[in-house]
């Protein structure tokens, strides 16, 4: 066919050329007389060539022709592919292709034709463009846009449900019939799926079950030229079945057995039952229920949303002594299963559950919770309110001891004996607290007499009933005031009262004045308040600026109680409108709390004890000083003269200044001091040869030194200087201060107090006896 078209175009080209030549000749003949140059035209049709021609090169494409009649004319072509792929025979104008053409690479070529004078290369005609089109042949195979396609479809879908679409393309010319038409065919898996001419894949069966096979791999072929063998290609399609909820859960075991201690907490986990659901997790909605057994009020089964397990939990406490084993049947089902795709085999799965309760040492159990007692306040006769009771729930049946743990309010108001008796050590006061709460602990007594470390608790509430033991009290208002020119009947203030006791059902307080001899009156309001009004009017501020009005308030209790309360009313100056202009400020009563009084008394007691201790220390010091002064007087009376000299002295005059009669009398009478052994004596001096005459004083000094060394009650010899007599020749008389305290001298040494602190010591020693000892 293509050959015929090409030959037809080649035959038509000379015909058109002859026709144009005739027209040109006619015009030339008719216009010869006018000597006008005629226009010459290119003569050819559009050129065509078939792709992939298998004959030897070059291949003839067509012929370009001009109306110019010139023996020196020459044809040339220009363009991108001129003189490479395409060349022209310069005298005849025949165009040839020197390469095999591929339409899929380039479908047409555009060139430019020229005719020139070969002598001077001058153009004989203007250039003209022409196109060479390449005819298509069916030389390309349909190609899929991808090698592998993916699709999905819900399982158990009806026949004809669309899955996915595949696409293949053909590079041949689609305008040529059969060259680019693609058809599809399933060559593997056609028993489950099919494909139409548009590439849509659909199901051919309604029983595709994901639980049996979840994925399918099919092969689709694409070919062109329908009705003939044609060329083809293939692609792989992977189809996944998506899950639907079409399966019921099934227990993995026909029975389950669990052990649990009896002290498991309510809501604790006893165990887990497991089921198998072949559907995917999002379609697992297992529900558990009791089928047979009387313990559905004891246990519950809750499904775990993540594992689909059934968790068994107790709904109330378990007791081994009452029920040691539980047995019941449970069922697992799924209410969300789509019954349209329900498979045969039953929708119920039943399993038997056995729960074995193990015994544990439990704390005592109280027989009644909570305990409540009522007692009348301030009743001295009530000492026992009742008792609490608990027992050992275990088989050992041990004895129970009761202990009080906590109390509110805190204090020793309620006691609990070891046997559980609730006692009152003293009457209760409802005004202090209207109820008392204690926590009682019960512990088992073990076989060895010790208490078990496990205990239980019970709350004991004691309600105190009221008795009328408090009189009502006035609620003092803020400084009641009245104008001195107030008219009779003027309301001064409204008063009210409060009562610590419970309000009587009969209602109101009664108010009255203790005396009628006042310028005030009281008017009952019958709503637990009363008004204080002016009785006569015209108060005299000169006589009294403050009035003290006693008010009696009584309740309606049994017995009836009353109290007298003083209302302090100030008389003030007022203006014409009745507004207060001047009132005396009265001293405000400052109340002191009990705690403050206790603190004050403790401070006072501490100060008294402190001063008592100081006084006792002063007295002890005086006594000690008197003992020392008495010891000094005794030493002075003996006229012992123990003197230490660091100089030679004044000869015989100095020697006569000492009274040695005592020493001589001691020697003449043969009196020798008796040495008293002392535990403090460390060294005893050996006796030496005592010389007579001038050595008598030396001997006496040695004796006194030995006495001082051996007698613990004497003062050390080297620290006590005793001056009994200074000698008659001394013009200053005695310089000793030891005997001056008992001196009968008439000299008044009080003037030393005026000489300043430097003479304070002498003033205290020689002055008058002070009231207190000087503290060093």
ZAGUZA-587501 format. One line per field, with one value per residue (C-alpha): residue number from 1; x, y, z. Coordinates in steps of 0.2 Angstrom, whole numbers, plus 5000, padded with zeros to 4 digits. Example, Ala and Ser with C-alpha at 12.3 -4.5 7.8 and 13.67 -1.06 7.14 Angstrom:
BEGIN
i	(1 2)
east	(5062 5068)
north	(4978 4995)
up	(5039 5036)
This chain:
BEGIN
i	(1 2 3 4 5 6 7 8 9 10 11 12 13 14 15 16 17 18 19 20 21 22 23 24 25 26 27 28 29 30 31 32 33 34 35 36 37 38 39 40 41 42 43 44 45 46 47 48 49 50 51 52 53 54 55 56 57 58 59 60 61 62 63 64 65 66 67 68 69 70 71 72 73 74 75 76 77 78 79 80 81 82 83 84 85 86 87 88 89 90 91 92 93 94 95 96 97 98 99 100 101 102 103 104 105 106 107 108 109 110 111 112 113 114 115 116 117 118 119 120 121 122 123 124 125 126 127 128 129 130 131 132 133 134 135 136 137 138 139 140 141 142 143 144 145 146 147 148 149 150 151 152 153 154 155 156 157 158 159 160 161 162 163 164 165 166 167 168 169 170 171 172 173 174 175 176 177 178 179 180 181 182 183 184 185 186 187 188 189 190 191 192 193 194 195 196 197 198 199 200 201 202 203 204 205 206 207 208 209 210 211 212 213 214 215 216 217 218 219 220 221 222 223 224 225 226 227 228 229 230 231 232 233 234 235 236 237 238 239 240 241 242 243 244 245 246 247 248 249 250 251 252 253 254 255 256 257 258 259 260 261 262 263 264 265 266 267 268 269 270 271 272 273 274 275 276 277 278 279 280 281 282 283 284 285 286 287 288 289 290 291 292 293 294 295 296 297 298 299 300 301 302 303 304 305 306 307 308 309 310 311 312 313 314 315 316 317 318 319 320 321 322 323 324 325 326 327 328 329 330 331 332 333 334 335 336 337 338 339 340 341 342 343 344 345 346 347 348 349 350 351 352 353 354 355 356 357 358 359 360 361 362 363 364 365 366 367 368 369 370 371 372 373 374 375 376 377 378 379 380 381 382 383 384 385 386 387 388 389 390 391 392 393 394 395 396 397 398 399 400 401 402 403 404 405 406 407 408 409 410 411 412 413 414 415 416 417 418 419 420 421 422 423 424 425 426 427 428 429 430 431 432 433 434 435 436 437 438 439 440 441 442 443 444 445 446 447 448 449 450 451 452 453 454 455 456 457 458 459 460 461 462 463 464 465 466 467 468 469 470 471 472 473 474 475 476 477 478 479 480 481 482 483 484 485 486 487 488 489 490 491 492 493 494 495 496 497 498 499 500 501 502 503 504 505 506 507 508 509 510 511 512 513 514 515 516 517 518 519 520 521 522 523 524 525 526 527 528 529 530 531 532 533 534 535 536 537 538 539 540 541 542 543 544 545 546 547 548 549 550 551 552 553 554 555 556 557 558 559 560 561 562 563 564 565 566 567 568 569 570 571 572 573 574 575 576 577 578 579 580 581 582 583 584 585 586 587 588 589 590 591 592 593 594 595 596 597 598 599 600 601 602 603 604 605 606 607 608 609 610 611 612 613 614 615 616 617 618 619 620 621 622 623 624 625 626 627 628 629 630 631 632 633 634 635 636 637 638 639 640 641 642 643 644 645 646 647 648 649 650 651 652 653 654 655 656 657 658 659 660 661 662 663 664 665 666 667 668 669 670 671 672 673 674 675 676 677 678 679 680 681 682 683 684 685 686 687 688 689 690 691 692 693 694 695 696 697 698 699 700 701 702 703 704 705 706 707 708 709 710 711 712 713 714 715 716 717 718 719 720 721 722 723 724 725 726 727 728 729 730 731 732 733 734 735 736 737 738 739 740 741 742 743 744 745 746 747 748 749 750 751 752 753 754 755 756 757 758 759 760 761 762 763 764 765 766 767 768 769 770 771 772 773 774 775 776)
east	(5000 5014 5023 5007 5005 5023 5022 5006 5014 5029 5018 5007 5022 5027 5009 5007 5024 5018 5002 5011 5023 5008 5001 5018 5019 5002 5006 5022 5014 5000 5011 5026 5021 5023 5040 5036 5046 5036 5037 5044 5038 5045 5035 5034 5023 5026 5038 5036 5047 5044 5054 5066 5067 5077 5083 5101 5105 5102 5083 5074 5063 5057 5061 5062 5058 5058 5050 5066 5073 5091 5104 5116 5103 5109 5099 5105 5096 5100 5095 5100 5100 5105 5120 5121 5105 5097 5106 5100 5105 5110 5104 5088 5083 5080 5082 5089 5091 5107 5102 5088 5075 5066 5049 5049 5065 5060 5044 5048 5062 5061 5073 5076 5077 5087 5091 5107 5117 5132 5142 5141 5131 5117 5100 5088 5073 5069 5072 5058 5055 5048 5045 5049 5038 5042 5029 5026 5028 5023 5040 5038 5031 5019 5029 5022 5025 5032 5038 5028 5011 5002 4984 4973 4955 4945 4944 4927 4923 4910 4915 4920 4927 4940 4958 4970 4974 4989 4995 5006 5011 5016 5028 5021 5010 4992 4985 4989 4976 4983 5000 4997 4982 4986 4976 4979 4978 4981 4992 4995 4982 4967 4957 4956 4957 4954 4959 4949 4956 4958 4970 4958 4960 4945 4941 4933 4929 4919 4928 4945 4950 4964 4966 4970 4980 4984 4993 4992 5005 4998 5006 4998 5003 5001 5001 4996 4988 4972 4967 4985 4999 5008 5022 5019 5027 5022 5021 5019 5004 5005 4987 4985 4969 4964 4956 4938 4931 4924 4931 4926 4939 4943 4951 4968 4964 4948 4951 4962 4968 4974 4980 4977 4979 4964 4971 4971 4965 4948 4952 4968 4973 4969 4975 4973 4964 4970 4960 4966 4958 4965 4959 4971 4972 4961 4947 4949 4935 4933 4920 4920 4905 4900 4890 4888 4892 4886 4901 4898 4895 4913 4923 4924 4933 4939 4947 4965 4963 4981 4983 4965 4967 4954 4959 4950 4948 4939 4924 4924 4936 4940 4939 4948 4938 4921 4925 4942 4938 4928 4924 4914 4912 4916 4912 4922 4914 4915 4899 4907 4909 4901 4889 4888 4905 4902 4911 4903 4910 4901 4901 4904 4920 4918 4931 4931 4940 4945 4952 4960 4961 4976 4975 4985 4987 4974 4972 4958 4941 4929 4911 4904 4911 4910 4907 4896 4892 4883 4886 4879 4892 4898 4890 4902 4893 4897 4914 4910 4903 4903 4916 4923 4925 4936 4940 4953 4946 4959 4958 4970 4957 4969 4965 4964 4972 4965 4976 4971 4981 4975 4963 4954 4955 4971 4972 4967 4949 4944 4953 4953 4956 4966 4949 4941 4931 4928 4931 4930 4943 4934 4917 4917 4913 4903 4908 4926 4922 4905 4912 4928 4935 4948 4956 4957 4969 4966 4981 4982 4991 5004 5008 5023 5014 5020 5008 5007 5013 4997 4983 4966 4958 4941 4934 4925 4914 4908 4895 4893 4875 4872 4865 4861 4877 4881 4872 4870 4882 4880 4888 4896 4893 4905 4905 4886 4883 4869 4866 4864 4848 4841 4822 4813 4811 4826 4834 4852 4858 4852 4859 4860 4867 4876 4876 4889 4875 4864 4850 4834 4820 4809 4819 4823 4833 4825 4832 4829 4837 4844 4837 4824 4832 4840 4837 4836 4823 4824 4812 4811 4811 4807 4820 4834 4838 4832 4833 4841 4831 4831 4818 4816 4828 4840 4856 4867 4885 4891 4884 4889 4898 4897 4883 4885 4869 4867 4858 4851 4850 4842 4839 4825 4835 4832 4837 4836 4852 4855 4869 4872 4881 4886 4883 4894 4885 4894 4884 4891 4888 4878 4873 4855 4854 4859 4876 4889 4902 4912 4913 4926 4937 4935 4949 4947 4947 4962 4959 4973 4972 4975 4991 4998 4994 5003 5018 5018 5018 5032 5042 5039 5043 5059 5064 5060 5070 5085 5085 5083 5099 5108 5103 5108 5125 5127 5123 5135 5149 5145 5147 5163 5170 5165 5174 5190 5189 5186 5202 5212 5206 5212 5229 5231 5226 5240 5253 5262 5275 5281 5291 5302 5316 5326 5337 5348 5337 5341 5351 5347 5333 5325 5326 5317 5303 5297 5288 5297 5289 5277 5291 5301 5286 5283 5301 5302 5286 5292 5277 5281 5269 5261 5264 5248 5251 5244 5241 5247 5264 5277 5293 5297 5312 5324 5326 5343 5353 5344 5355 5351 5351 5349 5343 5326 5317 5324 5319 5301 5300 5305 5292 5279 5284 5283 5265 5261 5268 5259 5242 5230 5219 5233 5237 5254 5268 5276 5260 5254 5263 5256 5261 5256 5266 5277 5288 5287 5300 5290 5283 5270 5263 5256 5256 5246 5229 5224 5219 5212 5195 5193 5202 5193 5201 5189 5196 5182 5188 5172 5180 5189 5173 5175 5193 5187 5188 5207 5203 5187 5196 5202 5186 5177 5191 5192 5175 5158 5152 5143 5126 5133 5150 5161 5161 5178)
north	(5000 5012 5008 5012 5029 5033 5028 5038 5053 5051 5049 5064 5076 5076 5079 5094 5100 5098 5107 5122 5122 5124 5138 5147 5145 5152 5167 5169 5169 5180 5193 5192 5208 5217 5210 5205 5192 5178 5171 5153 5140 5125 5109 5094 5086 5082 5067 5051 5037 5021 5017 5003 4998 4983 4985 4992 5010 5023 5024 5035 5048 5059 5073 5091 5101 5119 5127 5136 5130 5133 5120 5127 5125 5115 5108 5109 5106 5113 5109 5100 5083 5089 5081 5069 5058 5066 5070 5077 5073 5091 5089 5078 5084 5066 5065 5050 5044 5037 5029 5018 5029 5026 5034 5032 5042 5056 5056 5070 5080 5098 5103 5118 5116 5129 5130 5140 5144 5132 5145 5159 5151 5164 5158 5156 5154 5159 5144 5133 5122 5105 5090 5072 5061 5044 5031 5019 5000 4989 4987 4990 4979 4986 4990 4990 5007 4996 4979 4975 4981 4980 4979 4974 4969 4964 4945 4937 4950 4947 4942 4957 4967 4979 4976 4987 4993 4989 5000 4996 5008 5005 5017 5014 5027 5026 5033 5017 5004 4990 4997 5005 4995 4986 4971 4962 4945 4936 4921 4916 4916 4917 4906 4920 4936 4943 4959 4969 4979 4994 4985 4984 4968 4961 4945 4929 4921 4926 4914 4922 4919 4929 4916 4903 4913 4932 4936 4931 4934 4934 4938 4949 4950 4965 4964 4974 4970 4961 4946 4942 4935 4952 4956 4956 4959 4954 4961 4954 4960 4956 4956 4957 4951 4963 4957 4958 4952 4935 4923 4920 4918 4900 4896 4888 4876 4867 4871 4883 4881 4895 4896 4912 4916 4921 4938 4944 4962 4965 4969 4960 4948 4930 4924 4925 4914 4915 4913 4912 4924 4922 4939 4954 4963 4977 4965 4956 4961 4946 4947 4935 4929 4916 4901 4890 4892 4902 4914 4927 4939 4934 4936 4946 4943 4959 4958 4965 4976 4973 4955 4949 4939 4937 4944 4936 4947 4945 4957 4953 4946 4928 4917 4900 4894 4897 4892 4884 4881 4889 4881 4888 4889 4904 4908 4919 4927 4942 4952 4962 4948 4951 4937 4938 4930 4919 4902 4886 4878 4887 4905 4899 4893 4887 4883 4877 4888 4881 4893 4885 4897 4894 4898 4912 4919 4932 4946 4946 4951 4963 4958 4975 4990 5004 5005 5019 5023 5038 5045 5060 5073 5076 5060 5053 5036 5030 5021 5008 5012 4994 4983 4979 4961 4952 4934 4924 4919 4905 4887 4891 4902 4912 4924 4942 4957 4975 4991 5009 5016 5034 5046 5062 5073 5068 5063 5050 5053 5035 5019 5002 4986 4971 4962 4976 4985 5004 5014 5032 5037 5054 5062 5069 5087 5090 5109 5103 5090 5084 5067 5057 5045 5031 5018 5001 4988 4969 4957 4938 4931 4918 4902 4909 4924 4937 4947 4944 4957 4956 4967 4974 4990 4997 5014 5018 5034 5041 5054 5065 5071 5088 5093 5111 5116 5132 5149 5160 5174 5191 5194 5211 5224 5237 5251 5255 5274 5286 5305 5315 5322 5306 5305 5292 5275 5278 5262 5262 5245 5227 5214 5195 5180 5163 5147 5134 5121 5115 5126 5121 5115 5127 5141 5158 5167 5178 5195 5206 5221 5217 5234 5245 5261 5267 5277 5262 5249 5232 5226 5208 5205 5186 5181 5178 5197 5212 5231 5242 5259 5275 5275 5294 5303 5318 5310 5322 5320 5330 5316 5301 5299 5280 5269 5251 5242 5224 5212 5195 5182 5165 5150 5138 5122 5110 5116 5134 5143 5162 5174 5193 5202 5221 5232 5248 5262 5279 5295 5306 5324 5324 5338 5342 5327 5315 5311 5309 5323 5319 5303 5299 5285 5272 5259 5244 5228 5217 5199 5187 5169 5154 5150 5168 5167 5150 5157 5172 5161 5150 5166 5172 5155 5154 5172 5167 5151 5161 5173 5159 5151 5167 5171 5154 5156 5173 5165 5151 5163 5173 5158 5153 5170 5170 5153 5161 5176 5165 5155 5171 5177 5161 5161 5179 5175 5161 5175 5163 5173 5164 5177 5176 5189 5193 5205 5205 5216 5229 5219 5218 5232 5222 5206 5213 5218 5200 5192 5175 5172 5160 5150 5150 5144 5130 5124 5126 5116 5102 5103 5095 5096 5079 5075 5070 5059 5066 5057 5072 5072 5065 5069 5068 5078 5069 5076 5085 5091 5105 5118 5128 5147 5157 5141 5140 5151 5140 5125 5131 5137 5119 5111 5123 5119 5100 5103 5113 5099 5085 5092 5094 5106 5119 5132 5130 5137 5147 5156 5162 5176 5179 5195 5195 5209 5222 5228 5242 5253 5254 5272 5265 5253 5237 5235 5219 5218 5201 5208 5225 5217 5215 5231 5242 5257 5273 5278 5279 5273 5277 5291 5278 5276 5293 5291 5281 5263 5261 5262 5251 5236 5245 5254 5237 5229 5244 5252 5247 5230 5229 5222 5210 5202 5209 5197 5194)
up	(5000 5004 4988 4979 4987 4984 4965 4964 4970 4959 4943 4948 4950 4931 4926 4938 4931 4912 4917 4925 4910 4898 4908 4908 4889 4886 4897 4889 4871 4876 4884 4873 4865 4882 4886 4904 4913 4919 4937 4938 4952 4961 4955 4967 4980 4998 4999 5009 5013 5023 5039 5041 5022 5021 5003 4999 5002 4995 4995 4983 4992 4978 4965 4966 4950 4944 4929 4925 4908 4909 4904 4917 4931 4947 4961 4979 4996 5013 5031 5047 5038 5020 5013 5027 5028 5012 4996 4979 4961 4955 4937 4939 4957 4963 4982 4991 5009 5013 5030 5036 5045 5061 5063 5082 5083 5070 5060 5048 5041 5035 5021 5009 4990 4979 4960 4955 4939 4940 4931 4944 4958 4956 4962 4948 4959 4977 4990 4994 5010 5009 5021 5020 5031 5037 5035 5051 5051 5066 5072 5091 5105 5119 5134 5152 5162 5176 5178 5194 5199 5216 5221 5235 5237 5253 5256 5251 5239 5225 5207 5197 5211 5204 5211 5201 5183 5173 5158 5143 5129 5110 5102 5084 5075 5083 5067 5058 5061 5072 5075 5093 5099 5115 5122 5139 5145 5161 5157 5176 5189 5177 5188 5202 5192 5174 5165 5152 5137 5147 5159 5174 5184 5194 5203 5196 5212 5228 5240 5241 5259 5267 5281 5267 5255 5258 5242 5224 5210 5193 5176 5163 5144 5133 5114 5098 5081 5088 5078 5073 5083 5085 5097 5116 5133 5151 5169 5186 5197 5216 5224 5243 5251 5265 5281 5286 5303 5297 5311 5329 5343 5349 5366 5365 5379 5384 5402 5413 5431 5442 5460 5470 5489 5498 5503 5485 5483 5475 5457 5457 5443 5446 5429 5410 5397 5379 5363 5345 5332 5314 5310 5310 5327 5322 5319 5336 5348 5360 5373 5388 5398 5410 5404 5419 5437 5452 5454 5441 5456 5463 5447 5431 5415 5405 5388 5386 5371 5366 5368 5367 5383 5396 5413 5428 5443 5459 5462 5481 5494 5494 5509 5510 5525 5515 5497 5493 5475 5461 5444 5430 5411 5401 5383 5370 5356 5344 5342 5327 5315 5298 5297 5278 5277 5292 5290 5296 5312 5326 5333 5351 5360 5378 5391 5409 5422 5439 5453 5468 5483 5495 5513 5521 5539 5539 5552 5564 5557 5567 5568 5566 5557 5562 5581 5588 5606 5614 5631 5640 5644 5662 5668 5682 5683 5666 5665 5651 5634 5627 5618 5601 5595 5582 5579 5570 5553 5551 5558 5572 5581 5591 5605 5601 5609 5606 5606 5604 5589 5585 5594 5588 5598 5604 5622 5635 5634 5628 5633 5626 5637 5630 5629 5619 5632 5628 5644 5650 5662 5666 5660 5643 5639 5624 5623 5621 5607 5602 5596 5599 5587 5590 5580 5588 5582 5584 5584 5586 5601 5595 5603 5611 5619 5607 5596 5577 5565 5556 5562 5557 5562 5567 5569 5586 5586 5603 5602 5617 5620 5627 5643 5648 5658 5650 5652 5637 5635 5627 5611 5615 5601 5596 5609 5610 5611 5614 5611 5627 5620 5614 5614 5624 5614 5604 5599 5605 5600 5596 5607 5604 5614 5611 5620 5620 5622 5609 5605 5613 5602 5611 5603 5610 5624 5636 5640 5655 5664 5681 5688 5682 5690 5674 5659 5648 5644 5635 5621 5616 5597 5599 5587 5599 5599 5610 5608 5621 5620 5629 5643 5649 5638 5641 5648 5659 5653 5669 5680 5670 5653 5654 5660 5665 5661 5668 5656 5661 5648 5651 5640 5639 5644 5657 5670 5664 5666 5665 5666 5670 5657 5658 5643 5643 5635 5631 5632 5618 5611 5595 5582 5577 5565 5579 5573 5586 5587 5603 5614 5627 5623 5636 5641 5631 5641 5635 5638 5642 5636 5647 5637 5640 5659 5660 5651 5663 5678 5671 5668 5686 5694 5684 5691 5709 5707 5700 5714 5727 5720 5720 5738 5744 5736 5745 5761 5759 5755 5770 5781 5773 5776 5794 5796 5788 5800 5815 5810 5809 5826 5834 5826 5832 5850 5852 5847 5836 5827 5811 5802 5786 5785 5770 5779 5794 5806 5819 5832 5851 5849 5835 5846 5860 5849 5849 5864 5866 5882 5874 5867 5883 5893 5881 5882 5901 5904 5893 5882 5866 5851 5847 5829 5820 5805 5789 5773 5764 5772 5761 5769 5788 5794 5805 5822 5825 5840 5848 5855 5871 5873 5857 5848 5857 5844 5830 5839 5841 5823 5817 5828 5821 5803 5807 5813 5798 5787 5796 5801 5786 5795 5797 5784 5775 5785 5770 5766 5783 5793 5810 5818 5837 5842 5833 5847 5859 5849 5833 5831 5819 5831 5824 5805 5805 5796 5803 5820 5813 5810 5829 5834 5846 5837 5836 5819 5806 5790 5780 5772 5761 5751 5744 5738 5722 5716 5720 5739 5738 5745 5760 5763 5763 5775 5787 5785 5793 5791 5774 5770 5757 5755 5741 5727 5719)
